[in-house]
Amino acid sequence: MNKATPPFPDSVTRLEAAYGGPSQSGFGSAVFHETLTDDDDLTQAALSTYRTFVGPLWDRYGEAAWMGPWRTVHAREPGARPDIEAELRGIADRDARQSVPMLLDDIEGAEAARTALSAVFDDPAVTELRVFNLGDGAAMSGLLVAGRRGTDGETAYLVFLMD
């Protein structure tokens, strides 16, 4: 994994404008971006990004609290028609599904945010996409969307965590 952040493509810059840049606040939303190699596992890279986002709260509440809700709630099938908005709205997991309206609809500039989300995660170059459920095992819950482009390994993450 190359943790050095490459220059943002325009679509990721727009996603960051809608949801915020990299952060260790452990609350709200943030966009991260890195280049993965073919050998890097997207789930492990997403977990690392989740831990970075949570920052010092990870140690304060303990790994067990943050990892309790962690699970894959959606993985795009190879060859599937990319439609991140429909994929998020179609999540069957009850806990994860509760975060979807806040991520897609209940934010300032929701239409621009959905357009930016689609530009990044519906890009035909995205060869792997996963959505994970997040939380602290108590009041906080959210989602992490991770998408890797197969052409160059550029990977974008959208982390959303609210109480």
C-alpha positions in Angstrom: 0.0 0.0 0.0 1.2 3.4 -0.9 0.0 5.7 1.9 1.3 8.8 0.1 -1.7 10.5 -1.3 -1.5 10.9 -5.1 -3.0 14.0 -6.8 -6.8 13.8 -6.7 -8.6 13.3 -9.9 -11.3 16.0 -10.4 -14.0 13.6 -9.5 -12.4 12.8 -6.1 -11.9 16.5 -5.5 -15.7 17.1 -6.0 -16.4 14.2 -3.7 -14.2 15.8 -1.1 -15.9 19.1 -1.6 -19.2 17.4 -0.8 -18.1 15.2 2.1 -14.9 16.7 3.5 -11.2 15.9 3.2 -9.2 13.5 5.1 -9.8 13.7 8.9 -9.1 12.0 12.2 -12.2 13.4 13.8 -14.0 10.1 14.1 -17.3 11.9 13.4 -19.0 13.2 10.3 -17.7 12.3 6.9 -14.4 12.4 5.1 -12.9 11.3 1.8 -9.5 9.6 1.6 -7.5 8.6 -1.5 -4.5 6.4 -2.0 -2.9 4.1 -4.6 -3.0 0.4 -3.9 -0.9 -2.3 -5.6 -2.4 -5.4 -7.1 -1.4 -7.3 -4.0 -3.1 -5.0 -1.5 -6.4 -6.2 -0.1 -9.2 -3.6 -0.4 -10.9 -4.8 2.9 -7.6 -4.3 4.8 -7.0 -1.0 3.2 -10.5 0.1 4.1 -10.0 -1.0 7.7 -6.8 1.0 7.9 -8.7 4.1 6.5 -11.4 3.5 9.1 -8.9 3.4 11.9 -7.2 6.6 10.6 -10.6 8.4 10.5 -11.5 7.4 14.0 -8.1 8.6 15.2 -7.4 8.7 18.9 -11.0 7.5 19.7 -9.9 4.1 18.4 -7.7 3.6 21.5 -9.9 5.4 23.9 -12.9 3.0 23.3 -10.8 0.0 22.2 -10.6 -2.0 19.0 -13.3 -4.4 20.1 -15.9 -1.5 20.2 -15.0 -0.2 16.7 -14.7 -3.7 15.2 -18.0 -5.1 16.6 -20.2 -3.5 13.9 -17.5 -3.8 11.1 -18.7 -6.0 8.3 -19.1 -5.9 4.5 -22.7 -5.0 3.7 -22.3 -4.8 -0.1 -19.7 -5.9 -2.7 -20.3 -5.0 -6.3 -20.3 -8.2 -8.4 -17.8 -8.2 -11.3 -19.6 -7.1 -14.5 -22.5 -5.6 -12.6 -23.8 -2.2 -13.9 -22.3 0.4 -11.5 -24.9 2.5 -9.7 -23.6 3.5 -6.3 -26.8 5.3 -5.3 -29.0 2.3 -6.1 -26.5 -0.1 -4.5 -26.5 1.9 -1.3 -30.3 2.2 -1.2 -30.5 -1.5 -1.8 -28.4 -2.5 1.2 -30.3 -5.2 3.0 -28.5 -5.0 6.4 -30.8 -3.2 8.7 -28.2 -1.4 10.7 -26.2 -0.2 7.7 -29.4 0.8 5.8 -30.2 3.4 8.5 -27.1 5.4 7.5 -28.0 5.6 3.8 -30.5 8.5 3.8 -28.1 10.6 5.9 -25.3 9.9 3.5 -27.3 10.5 0.3 -30.2 12.9 1.2 -29.8 14.6 4.5 -26.7 16.6 3.7 -26.2 20.1 2.4 -26.0 20.0 -1.4 -27.4 16.5 -1.6 -27.8 16.5 -5.4 -24.2 17.6 -5.9 -23.0 15.1 -3.4 -24.8 12.2 -5.1 -23.4 13.4 -8.5 -19.9 13.4 -7.0 -20.4 10.0 -5.4 -21.5 8.6 -8.8 -18.6 10.2 -10.7 -16.1 8.4 -8.4 -17.7 5.0 -7.6 -19.6 4.5 -10.9 -16.4 5.2 -13.0 -16.0 2.2 -15.4 -12.4 1.9 -14.3 -13.6 0.9 -10.8 -13.0 -2.8 -10.7 -13.7 -3.5 -7.0 -16.2 -1.8 -4.7 -17.2 -2.7 -1.2 -19.4 -1.0 1.4 -18.7 -1.6 5.1 -20.9 -1.0 8.2 -19.1 1.1 10.9 -19.7 2.1 14.5 -18.6 2.1 18.1 -20.9 -0.7 19.2 -23.1 1.9 21.0 -24.4 5.3 19.7 -22.3 5.8 16.6 -23.0 4.2 13.2 -22.1 4.7 9.6 -20.7 3.4 6.4 -17.4 3.2 4.5 -17.5 3.0 0.7 -14.2 1.8 -0.9 -13.6 1.7 -4.6 -10.4 0.7 -6.5 -9.7 1.4 -10.1 -8.0 -1.5 -11.8 -6.1 0.5 -14.3 -3.9 2.3 -11.8 -4.8 1.1 -8.3 -6.2 4.6 -7.3 -8.6 4.0 -4.5 -11.1 6.3 -3.0 -12.8 5.9 0.4 -15.9 7.8 1.7 -16.2 7.4 5.5 -19.4 8.5 7.2 -19.9 8.1 10.9 -22.7 9.8 13.0 -24.5 9.3 16.3 
